[in-house]
Amino acid sequence: MLIKMNKLINLRIVFNFLLIQVLMNLVYKVTFKSGIFNDFEIVQQIINKNLSAKNFSIDAPIYYLIPSMLKISSFDNYLLFLYISSQIFIYLICVNLDYLGNISSIIFFSGWVVTISWFIGYPDVISIFLITLIMKKILNDQITITTLFFLIFLIFNHYALAIFISLIFIFLAENHQKKSLIIYTILGFLIGRSLVQLFLTNINFQGRSRLRFIFNDGVLENAISLTSNNLMYLIISGSLGLTILFLVFSYFEKFTINRNIYMAYIVALIGTSLSLDTSRIFSILVVPILIFILFRFDKIIKFKQKFKNLSYFLIAVVSVAIGENHVYGNIYFDSPNAYEPNIYNLISNLVNNLMKNIWP
């Protein structure tokens, strides 16, 4: 029992969770995604079985499915649900990365933390949680039926992202793992996408698909132009200070491993170039690459520990110094969603309402 509890709660996990809270709340600041009230209205339509919305984001169903099952009818409660569930998944991410040891803290100084800070309401934090689960299986050579279930969940959560994430998994896997991983990925996609379609049919969704949206007039051209015109900002926004670690790692790692990493990066850039949410998508797609690099870093870099500690410190400093540099139509250094409802005001109002008969 104590061993199981230690896997969920230990000093390093708690430190990492508190570290990510500092980054999210004091460095980047938490905001909800654009159009969050529209998402709440979609949930109400699903509850009332009169769906008229045609937003393709409904095919990433978890944050529509669960609130509708819980019959959340208050906008404030919906926002609280999104925030609290995000915090739960963030803690589980810290738990799942604990096998990396002390170096696990470094991964929080990369772009995905900006993404989950600025865009609460997208299922990105769930995708990242599942990435950490699957990468742990790959790195520990434990490709089993459990991996298939994780892949199904990943695809059900956001099948478009999952296509490119799965390709990145395959490039990063050992040669003897690739066959099983390819089979599980194909099965996972067939099952996961079927479950999404079952959900869409059940709620009578009549809107367009993501694929149809991409080939609307000008969308594909604009998405590729955003990636092309801001390529350097985009790459830095994905890994922030870990860009330094990537360069050092590439210098010392053997060519065959570097080639697989470069191929994974190319897949991430291709996936990003098909979306208008440029840095948001790229920062998620590079997470498995960053986990892979951190896992191997101690094995191949022969620096003395004090020099490694110095490099980790520099990564943290550089990440904070670089700031957000988030490509999202334009280059943003602060959240583009600051006009959306504010979680801090929401919490203040809730506390005041609870304490109104106690406080003078």
C-alpha positions in Angstrom: 0.0 0.0 0.0 2.8 2.4 0.9 4.6 1.6 -2.3 1.5 2.4 -4.3 1.0 5.6 -2.5 4.6 6.5 -3.1 4.0 6.2 -6.8 1.2 8.8 -6.5 2.7 11.1 -3.9 6.3 11.8 -3.3 8.4 14.9 -2.9 9.5 15.1 -6.5 6.0 14.7 -7.8 4.7 17.4 -5.5 7.6 19.7 -6.4 6.9 19.2 -10.1 3.2 19.9 -9.6 3.9 23.1 -7.7 6.5 24.1 -10.3 4.0 23.8 -13.1 1.5 25.8 -11.0 4.0 28.7 -10.6 4.7 28.6 -14.4 1.0 28.5 -15.3 -0.2 31.1 -12.9 2.7 33.5 -12.4 4.6 33.3 -15.6 2.1 32.5 -18.3 -1.3 33.2 -16.6 -4.3 30.9 -17.0 -7.0 31.6 -19.6 -9.8 29.7 -21.2 -9.9 29.0 -24.9 -11.6 31.4 -27.3 -15.4 30.8 -27.5 -15.7 28.9 -24.3 -19.3 30.1 -23.8 -20.2 28.6 -27.2 -18.8 25.3 -26.0 -21.0 25.5 -22.9 -24.0 26.2 -25.1 -23.1 23.1 -27.2 -23.1 21.0 -24.0 -26.6 22.4 -23.1 -27.8 21.4 -26.6 -26.5 17.9 -26.1 -28.2 17.7 -22.7 -31.5 18.9 -24.2 -31.1 16.7 -27.3 -31.5 19.5 -29.7 -28.0 20.0 -31.2 -27.8 22.6 -33.9 -24.1 23.6 -33.6 -22.0 22.5 -36.5 -18.6 23.2 -35.0 -16.1 20.5 -36.0 -14.4 20.7 -32.6 -17.3 18.4 -31.3 -15.4 15.5 -32.9 -12.9 15.9 -30.0 -15.7 14.8 -27.7 -14.5 14.4 -24.1 -15.1 17.9 -22.9 -18.6 17.8 -24.4 -19.4 14.2 -23.4 -18.6 14.3 -19.7 -20.2 17.6 -18.8 -23.4 16.5 -20.7 -23.4 13.2 -18.8 -22.9 15.2 -15.5 -25.7 17.5 -16.7 -23.8 20.7 -15.9 -26.2 23.5 -16.4 -24.3 26.4 -14.9 -21.6 28.2 -16.9 -19.6 28.8 -13.7 -19.7 25.1 -12.9 -18.7 24.3 -16.4 -15.6 26.5 -16.1 -14.8 24.9 -12.7 -15.1 21.5 -14.2 -12.7 22.3 -17.0 -10.2 23.9 -14.6 -10.4 21.1 -11.9 -10.2 18.3 -14.5 -7.2 20.0 -16.1 -5.4 20.2 -12.7 -6.1 16.5 -12.1 -4.6 15.5 -15.4 -1.6 17.8 -14.7 -0.9 16.0 -11.5 -1.2 12.6 -13.3 1.3 13.9 -15.9 3.7 14.6 -13.0 3.1 11.1 -11.6 3.7 9.5 -15.0 6.9 11.4 -15.7 8.4 10.6 -12.3 10.3 7.6 -13.8 12.6 10.1 -15.5 14.0 11.0 -12.1 15.2 14.5 -11.2 15.5 15.5 -14.8 11.7 15.2 -15.1 11.3 18.8 -13.9 13.0 20.1 -17.0 10.2 19.1 -19.4 7.9 21.7 -17.7 10.1 24.4 -19.3 8.8 23.7 -22.8 5.9 25.0 -24.9 3.1 22.6 -24.0 2.8 24.3 -20.5 2.0 27.5 -22.3 -0.6 25.7 -24.3 -2.4 24.1 -21.4 -2.2 27.5 -19.6 -3.8 29.6 -22.3 -6.3 27.2 -23.9 -8.1 25.5 -21.0 -11.2 23.9 -22.6 -9.4 22.1 -25.4 -8.6 18.5 -24.5 -4.9 19.1 -24.9 -3.9 18.3 -21.4 -5.6 14.8 -21.8 -3.6 14.2 -25.0 -0.4 15.1 -23.1 -1.4 12.8 -20.3 -1.9 9.9 -22.7 1.4 10.7 -24.5 3.3 10.4 -21.2 1.6 7.0 -20.6 2.4 5.6 -24.1 6.0 7.0 -24.1 6.6 5.3 -20.7 5.5 2.0 -22.3 7.8 2.5 -25.3 10.8 3.6 -23.4 10.5 0.7 -20.9 9.9 -1.8 -23.7 6.4 -2.7 -22.5 4.3 -2.6 -25.7 1.3 -4.6 -24.5 -2.5 -4.7 -24.9 -2.6 -1.8 -22.4 -0.8 0.3 -25.0 -3.7 -0.4 -27.4 -6.2 0.9 -24.8 -4.2 4.1 -24.3 -4.0 4.6 -28.1 -7.8 4.1 -28.4 -8.3 6.8 -25.7 -5.8 9.1 -27.4 -7.6 8.8 -30.8 -11.0 9.2 -29.2 -9.8 12.3 -27.4 -8.5 14.0 -30.6 -8.1 11.8 -33.6 -6.5 14.4 -35.9 -3.7 15.1 -33.4 -3.4 11.4 -32.6 -2.6 10.5 -36.3 0.6 12.5 -36.1 1.4 11.6 -32.5 1.2 7.9 -33.4 3.6 8.4 -36.4 6.0 10.1 -34.0 5.7 7.2 -31.5 6.6 4.8 -34.4 9.7 6.7 -35.4 10.9 6.9 -31.8 10.3 3.2 -31.0 13.0 0.6 -31.2 13.0 -1.5 -34.4 11.7 -4.6 -32.6 8.7 -2.5 -31.2 7.6 -1.0 -34.5 5.5 -4.0 -35.8 3.4 -4.3 -32.6 3.1 -0.5 -32.3 1.9 -0.2 -36.0 -0.7 -3.0 -35.5 -2.0 -1.4 -32.2 -2.1 2.0 -33.9 -4.2 0.8 -36.8 -6.5 -1.1 -34.4 -6.6 1.9 -32.1 -7.6 4.3 -34.9 -10.3 2.0 -36.2 -11.8 1.5 -32.7 -11.2 5.1 -31.5 -12.6 6.8 -34.6 -15.6 4.5 -34.6 -16.4 5.5 -31.0 -16.1 9.2 -32.1 -18.5 8.5 -35.0 -20.9 6.7 -32.6 -20.9 9.7 -30.3 -21.5 12.1 -33.2 -24.4 10.0 -34.6 -25.9 9.7 -31.1 -26.1 13.5 -30.7 -27.2 13.9 -34.3 -24.2 16.0 -35.3 -24.7 17.5 -38.8 -21.6 19.7 -39.1 -18.5 19.5 -41.2 -15.5 17.4 -40.4 -11.9 18.6 -39.7 -10.8 17.3 -43.1 -13.6 19.3 -44.8 -12.5 22.4 -42.8 -8.8 22.1 -43.9 -9.8 22.2 -47.5 -12.1 25.2 -47.2 -11.0 28.2 -49.3 -7.7 29.5 -48.1 -7.4 27.5 -44.9 -4.6 25.1 -46.0 -2.7 28.0 -47.7 -3.0 30.2 -44.5 -1.9 27.3 -42.2 1.1 26.5 -44.3 2.0 30.2 -44.6 1.8 30.6 -40.8 4.2 27.8 -40.3 6.6 28.9 -43.1 6.7 32.6 -42.2 7.2 32.0 -38.5 9.3 28.8 -38.6 12.0 29.8 -36.2 9.5 31.3 -33.7 7.5 28.1 -34.0 10.3 25.7 -33.3 11.4 27.8 -30.3 7.8 28.0 -29.0 7.6 24.2 -29.0 10.6 23.5 -26.8 11.6 26.9 -25.4 14.8 26.3 -23.3 14.9 22.6 -24.1 16.1 23.7 -27.6 19.5 23.9 -25.9 19.2 20.3 -24.7 18.1 19.2 -28.1 21.3 20.7 -29.7 23.6 19.2 -27.1 21.8 15.8 -27.4 22.1 15.8 -31.2 25.9 16.5 -31.0 26.5 13.5 -28.7 23.9 11.0 -29.9 24.6 8.5 -32.7 23.3 9.2 -36.2 20.6 6.5 -36.3 18.9 7.9 -33.2 19.2 11.5 -34.5 17.7 10.5 -37.8 14.6 9.1 -36.0 14.3 12.2 -34.0 14.6 14.5 -37.1 11.9 12.4 -38.8 9.7 12.8 -35.8 10.3 16.6 -35.9 9.4 16.6 -39.6 6.1 14.8 -38.8 5.4 17.4 -36.1 6.0 20.2 -38.6 3.8 18.6 -41.2 1.0 18.1 -38.7 1.4 21.7 -37.5 1.3 23.1 -41.1 -2.2 21.6 -41.5 -3.6 23.7 -38.6 -4.2 27.4 -37.9 -3.5 26.8 -34.2 0.2 26.7 -35.0 2.2 26.7 -31.8 -0.5 25.0 -29.8 -0.4 22.0 -32.1 3.4 21.9 -32.4 4.0 22.2 -28.7 1.9 19.0 -28.2 3.4 17.1 -31.1 7.0 17.6 -29.8 6.2 16.3 -26.3 7.1 12.6 -27.1 10.3 13.8 -28.7 11.3 15.8 -25.6 10.5 12.9 -23.3 12.6 10.6 -25.5 15.5 13.0 -25.3 15.3 13.5 -21.6 15.1 9.7 -21.1 18.4 9.1 -23.0 20.2 12.3 -22.0 21.8 10.8 -18.8 22.8 7.7 -20.7 24.8 9.3 -23.4 26.1 12.6 -21.9 29.2 12.0 -19.9 29.5 15.4 -18.2 30.1 15.6 -14.5 26.9 16.0 -12.5 27.7 19.6 -11.7 27.9 20.5 -15.4 24.6 18.7 -16.0 23.0 20.6 -13.2 24.3 23.9 -14.7 22.8 22.9 -18.1 19.4 22.2 -16.4 19.5 25.6 -14.6 20.4 27.4 -17.9 17.4 25.6 -19.6 15.0 26.9 -17.0 16.5 30.5 -17.2 16.4 30.5 -21.0 12.8 29.3 -21.1 11.6 32.1 -18.8 13.8 34.6 -20.6 12.5 33.6 -24.0 8.9 33.9 -22.8 6.0 32.6 -24.7 6.6 33.5 -28.4 3.4 31.7 -29.3 2.4 31.6 -33.0 -1.4 31.8 -33.2 -2.3 33.8 -36.2 0.3 36.4 -35.0 3.2 36.0 -32.5 1.8 36.4 -29.0 3.8 37.1 -25.9 0.6 37.1 -23.7 -2.5 34.9 -24.0 -4.7 35.8 -26.9 -7.7 34.7 -24.8 -7.4 37.3 -22.0 -11.0 38.6 -22.9 -12.5 35.2 -21.9 -13.9 34.6 -18.4 -11.2 34.7 -15.8 -10.6 31.7 -13.4 -9.2 34.0 -10.7 -12.4 36.1 -10.6 -14.5 33.0 -10.7 -12.8 31.6 -7.7 -13.0 34.9 -5.9 -16.7 35.1 -6.5 -17.3 31.6 -5.3 -15.3 32.2 -2.1 -17.2 35.4 -1.5 -20.6 33.7 -2.0 -19.6 30.9 0.4 -18.4 33.3 3.0 -21.0 36.1 2.6 -22.8 35.2 5.9 -19.5 34.9 7.8 -17.4 37.7 6.6 -18.4 41.2 7.6 
